């Protein structure tokens, strides 16, 4: 595999997007792995993908945060004064996206999304929103690693986009309507992401998948809450997710600190419920306590089941 930039040896291909290819590269001077996003201009319409890489660099190269992917350098190649190739050198994250692997324990789900909310809060402090939060843009690795990636659709807080941008199953109403975007836009995107990760179903938005390339605004179906889908999901978590997905931004949590705080409360109640259940199991049958604990906590690691809530009514 050919090396793409001096000083970095191309190791393997990590993935491909609409017009981009991401490689794992080895920095020869340090021996550290990096990710390299490459976009090649093949037609006039590809200019927007090159612009997105520029935006990603502008937003993420100045950020140093444990839950946000950092970018190092942007390399441009020009032909006849026109950029025909860009390559973005980024932090390498070893892990899987939430789209590839949904957490199968509710406590893990809550921990992950507290970190995501914290990362987005840090991004908002820079004056930008992500504007494309979805399961595929959250990487989860070993030892508690959580990284928000892909800032190509980010924009300043208070910005209005000229065209619809976003992923249909997670897009906020104001993105479809091309209205002002702010922190609450990310709150909606995050709520729709949590909805899918928790239930395995998509929250109905105003831009269905079959209209991916269109601009028609449609009225979303009335969604079922996570609690209505599975009565064992904690009521407080179900309410938070539905609040995040309110159509009117004014009705959503106002910022990511509020989202994180409510997730912390849910986790505190959940852990207390688990502790109480373990204690009652031990009293009832001391020899089988370990087995009972395993059953309460959820499905075995490595499965793709939604967060398991067996034996828990409500938190």
Secondary structure, DSSP 8 states (H G I E B T S, - for coil): ----STTEEEEEEEEE-SSEEEEEEEETTTTEEEEEEEEE--SGGGHHHHHHHHHHHHHHTT--BTTB--EEEEEEEEETTEEEEEEEEEE---SEETTT---SBHHHHHHHHHHHHHHHHHHHHTTEE-S---GGGEEE-GGG-EEE---TT-EETTB--SS--S-TTT--HHHHTT--B-HHHHHHHHHHHHHHHHHSS----SS-GGGTT------------HHHH-TTS-HHHHHHHHHHT-SSGGGS-SSHHHHHHHHHHHHHHHHHHHHHHHHHHHHH-GGGHHHHHHHHH-S-TT-----B-TT----
